[in-house]
């Protein structure tokens, strides 16, 4: 940047003030902008012997020699060198205002400019430039201090974040049993750890040792868990192998009920055995299920054959029932009894019927048998010798007391006649009851 075509000084002063406010956080008055190329003769001269002088607060200072031509051209040359210094100052101010680069580097460069200004071979407003550089140094020192505080704050935040990650890792290592989720989280913590910057080496090493210890502890616990799980699955595999072998040994059994119950027990043991290793667990299950299917398929076929046989038996028994229900015991009781006995013998020879038909068929046969049995009982009651003997006895007693009454009345003994008639009446009632009992059988 040169100042041969500079804007008015007010614009330059405003730019300097804005950069100062950005760096320090509050508006700060900036020194006047130093000038050079707009009027180099104001700040220096070329002597008749060619020596070039610059004006300072302490007087003139020789800075070089000009022998090439017009003294005004020599002054312009040294003014441009002044502009170069001014450009460096402006660049440092811009860098400081935009927070580009480290403030410490800016401070070093500003101090170097300030130190070299006393010997600089330039022509311009050195006093204003010196004030501006001092102002720049002050701002840079403030920025360095601010950066220091910011670095400490960032370090504290970084330490706090890593400490939080360590605490989380330690909790996972000591408590978590969600192995996959916890392992994934530890890997995420490691990736986040790598991104955290600004922790001093000593603190970082201490925290890293804790984090590594937590990861190792988790890995050991997880390893122990899966080792125990492998042992359990190996035991489960051995047990399931035994169950499969027993299941396969029962496939040809014809003891349908007991074997079916044993298969149910084997299934319960299978579920309680836990999981075997995945590759063998599925293979064992396929064998176990195939053995079950083989047995129950055979049982189903056998039951189907039995059901067909039972259905045929039911049909035969229905035919016997038709014959049994046509028996007429009133026609010939003995013949009816003989026919019923033959039917019952053939009934037993036929064999079993479907369970759902048993009550119906047995009930019908029982009803036919009851009709014959009732007829037999009725006949027996009618021909019971003891009952008939009692009837005869009661009749004799009636006749006996009637005869006594007639004899007493003939003898004129009315009292004895009435007594005998009373007794005859009592025995007559008993006779009637006995005859009624025989008739009702």
DATA-V442482 format. One record per pair of residues at least 6 apart in sequence whose C-alpha atoms are under 7 Angstrom apart, sorted by the first residue. I is the first residue (numbers start at 1). J is the second residue. If there is no record, write none. Layout:
# DATA-V442482
i: <I	I>
j: <J	J>
This chain:
# DATA-V442482
i: <1	2	2	3	3	3	4	4	9	12	13	13	16	17	17	17	17	19	19	19	20	20	20	21	21	22	23	23	23	23	24	24	24	31	31	32	33	34	34	34	35	35	36	36	36	36	36	36	37	37	37	40	40	40	40	40	41	43	43	43	43	43	44	44	44	44	45	45	45	45	46	46	46	50	50	50	51	51	51	51	52	52	52	52	52	53	53	53	53	54	54	54	54	54	55	56	56	57	63	64	66	78	78	78	79	79	79	81	82	82	82	89	92	93	95	96	103	103	103	104	106	107	107	107	110	110	110	111	114	114	154	155	155	158	158	158	158	159	162	163	165	166	166	166	169	169	169	170	172	173	173	173	173	176	179	233	233	233	234	236	236	236	236	237	240	241	243	244	244	244	247	247	247	248	251	251	251	252	253	256	275	307	310	310	310	311	311	313	313	313	313	314	317	320	321	321	324	324	324	325	327	328	329	329	329	336	337	340	378	381	381	382	382	391	391	391	394	394	394	395	397	398	398	398	401	401	401	401	402	402	402	404	404	405	405	405	405	405	406	408	408	408	409>
j: <87	80	83	37	38	83	37	38	33	33	32	33	30	27	28	29	30	93	94	97	27	28	97	27	28	97	96	97	139	143	139	142	143	131	132	128	128	125	128	129	124	125	79	82	83	123	124	125	76	79	80	75	76	79	123	124	75	54	55	123	124	125	53	54	55	123	52	53	54	75	52	53	71	65	66	67	62	64	65	66	62	63	64	65	66	60	61	62	63	60	61	62	63	123	61	126	127	127	121	121	74	121	122	123	122	123	124	122	122	123	124	133	106	136	101	103	140	143	144	144	140	137	140	141	133	136	137	137	130	133	198	198	199	196	197	198	199	199	193	207	189	207	210	211	186	211	214	214	182	214	215	217	218	182	222	275	276	277	276	273	274	275	276	276	270	284	266	284	287	288	288	291	292	291	291	294	295	295	259	299	281	354	352	353	354	353	354	350	351	352	353	353	347	343	364	365	340	343	368	368	336	336	336	372	375	372	372	369	441	438	441	438	441	431	434	435	427	430	431	431	427	424	427	428	420	421	423	424	420	421	424	417	420	416	417	418	420	421	417	414	416	417	417>
